[in-house]
Amino acid sequence: VSTQSTWGRFQEGPPLHLTASVTAGLVYSFTSMPFDTTKTRMQSQKAGPDGKLPYTSTTGTMVKIFRSEGPTSLWKGFGAYFGRCGGHTVAMFLALEQYKKVFKKLY
């Protein structure tokens, strides 16, 4: 009986782990980037001549960006963001799978 499991076209191993972790990194980056864009806008805002801040809430900021710059503006710079956040996700899951492999051999 083989202890190797398969999933679709992949057998348990680095190609499967890499594919799964890149997918997880893409999903993570795609879903979290609008919030990061919103946070960055709110952190770097300056008061207008009347003393009011242009952004007052997370939802309001997202709506203003969406309406004034278009929906894709929430994902501007996705490549760099994926390189930072998605890269971390990929590295973390690849390392986790290797740790699990070593742990199973030892215990």
The 8 nearest C-alpha neighbors of each residue, nearest first, counted from 0:
[[1, 2, 3, 4, 5, 10, 11, 6],
 [0, 2, 3, 4, 5, 11, 10, 12],
 [1, 3, 4, 0, 11, 5, 10, 12],
 [4, 2, 1, 11, 5, 10, 12, 0],
 [3, 5, 11, 10, 2, 6, 1, 9],
 [6, 4, 10, 9, 11, 7, 3, 8],
 [5, 7, 9, 8, 10, 4, 11, 15],
 [6, 8, 9, 5, 10, 15, 4, 11],
 [9, 7, 6, 10, 5, 15, 11, 14],
 [10, 8, 6, 7, 15, 5, 11, 14],
 [9, 11, 5, 4, 12, 6, 15, 8],
 [10, 12, 4, 5, 3, 15, 9, 13],
 [11, 13, 15, 14, 10, 16, 9, 17],
 [12, 14, 16, 15, 17, 11, 93, 18],
 [15, 13, 17, 16, 12, 18, 9, 11],
 [14, 16, 18, 13, 17, 12, 9, 19],
 [15, 17, 13, 19, 14, 18, 20, 12],
 [18, 16, 14, 20, 15, 19, 13, 21],
 [19, 17, 15, 21, 16, 20, 14, 22],
 [18, 20, 22, 16, 17, 21, 15, 23],
 [19, 21, 89, 23, 17, 22, 18, 92],
 [22, 20, 24, 18, 23, 19, 89, 17],
 [21, 23, 19, 25, 20, 24, 18, 26],
 [22, 24, 20, 26, 21, 25, 27, 19],
 [25, 23, 85, 21, 27, 88, 22, 26],
 [26, 24, 22, 28, 27, 23, 29, 21],
 [25, 27, 23, 29, 24, 28, 30, 22],
 [26, 28, 24, 30, 25, 29, 31, 23],
 [29, 27, 25, 31, 26, 30, 32, 81],
 [28, 30, 26, 27, 32, 31, 25, 74],
 [29, 31, 27, 28, 32, 26, 33, 34],
 [30, 32, 28, 34, 33, 29, 27, 35],
 [31, 33, 35, 34, 28, 29, 30, 36],
 [34, 32, 73, 36, 35, 31, 37, 74],
 [35, 33, 37, 32, 36, 31, 38, 57],
 [34, 36, 32, 38, 37, 33, 39, 31],
 [37, 35, 33, 39, 34, 38, 32, 73],
 [36, 38, 34, 40, 35, 39, 61, 33],
 [37, 39, 35, 41, 40, 36, 34, 42],
 [40, 38, 42, 36, 41, 37, 35, 43],
 [41, 39, 37, 43, 38, 42, 44, 36],
 [40, 42, 38, 44, 39, 43, 54, 37],
 [43, 41, 39, 40, 44, 38, 37, 45],
 [44, 42, 40, 41, 39, 45, 38, 46],
 [45, 43, 41, 42, 40, 46, 52, 53],
 [46, 44, 52, 47, 43, 53, 51, 50],
 [45, 47, 52, 50, 51, 44, 48, 53],
 [46, 48, 50, 49, 51, 52, 45, 53],
 [49, 47, 50, 46, 51, 45, 52, 53],
 [48, 50, 47, 51, 46, 52, 53, 45],
 [51, 49, 46, 47, 48, 52, 45, 53],
 [52, 50, 46, 47, 49, 53, 48, 45],
 [51, 53, 46, 54, 47, 45, 50, 55],
 [52, 54, 51, 55, 46, 44, 47, 45],
 [55, 53, 60, 52, 56, 41, 59, 44],
 [54, 56, 53, 59, 52, 60, 57, 41],
 [57, 55, 59, 58, 60, 54, 41, 61],
 [56, 58, 60, 59, 61, 37, 55, 38],
 [59, 57, 61, 60, 56, 62, 37, 63],
 [58, 60, 56, 62, 61, 57, 63, 55],
 [59, 61, 63, 57, 58, 54, 62, 56],
 [62, 60, 58, 64, 59, 63, 65, 37],
 [61, 63, 65, 59, 60, 64, 66, 58],
 [64, 62, 60, 66, 65, 61, 67, 59],
 [63, 65, 61, 67, 68, 62, 66, 60],
 [64, 66, 70, 69, 62, 63, 68, 67],
 [67, 65, 63, 64, 69, 68, 62, 70],
 [66, 68, 64, 65, 63, 69, 62, 70],
 [69, 67, 64, 65, 66, 72, 70, 71],
 [70, 68, 65, 71, 66, 72, 67, 64],
 [69, 71, 65, 72, 73, 68, 66, 64],
 [72, 70, 73, 74, 69, 75, 65, 68],
 [71, 73, 75, 74, 70, 69, 68, 65],
 [72, 74, 33, 71, 75, 70, 36, 32],
 [73, 75, 72, 77, 71, 32, 76, 33],
 [76, 74, 72, 77, 73, 71, 36, 78],
 [75, 77, 78, 79, 74, 80, 81, 72],
 [76, 78, 80, 74, 75, 79, 81, 32],
 [79, 77, 81, 80, 76, 82, 75, 83],
 [78, 80, 82, 81, 77, 76, 83, 84],
 [79, 81, 77, 83, 82, 78, 84, 76],
 [82, 80, 85, 78, 84, 83, 79, 28],
 [81, 83, 79, 86, 80, 85, 84, 78],
 [82, 84, 80, 81, 86, 85, 79, 87],
 [85, 83, 87, 81, 86, 80, 82, 88],
 [84, 86, 24, 81, 88, 87, 82, 83],
 [87, 85, 82, 89, 84, 83, 88, 90],
 [86, 88, 90, 84, 85, 89, 91, 83],
 [87, 89, 85, 91, 24, 86, 90, 92],
 [90, 88, 20, 86, 92, 87, 91, 21],
 [89, 91, 87, 93, 88, 92, 94, 86],
 [90, 92, 88, 94, 89, 93, 87, 95],
 [91, 93, 95, 94, 89, 90, 20, 88],
 [94, 92, 90, 96, 95, 91, 89, 16],
 [93, 95, 97, 91, 92, 96, 90, 98],
 [96, 94, 92, 98, 93, 97, 91, 99],
 [97, 95, 99, 93, 98, 94, 100, 92],
 [96, 98, 100, 94, 99, 95, 101, 93],
 [99, 97, 95, 101, 100, 96, 102, 94],
 [100, 98, 102, 96, 97, 101, 103, 95],
 [99, 101, 97, 103, 98, 102, 96, 104],
 [100, 102, 98, 104, 99, 103, 97, 105],
 [101, 103, 99, 105, 104, 100, 106, 98],
 [104, 102, 100, 106, 101, 105, 99, 98],
 [105, 103, 101, 102, 106, 100, 99, 98],
 [106, 104, 102, 103, 101, 100, 99, 98],
 [105, 103, 104, 102, 101, 100, 99, 98]]
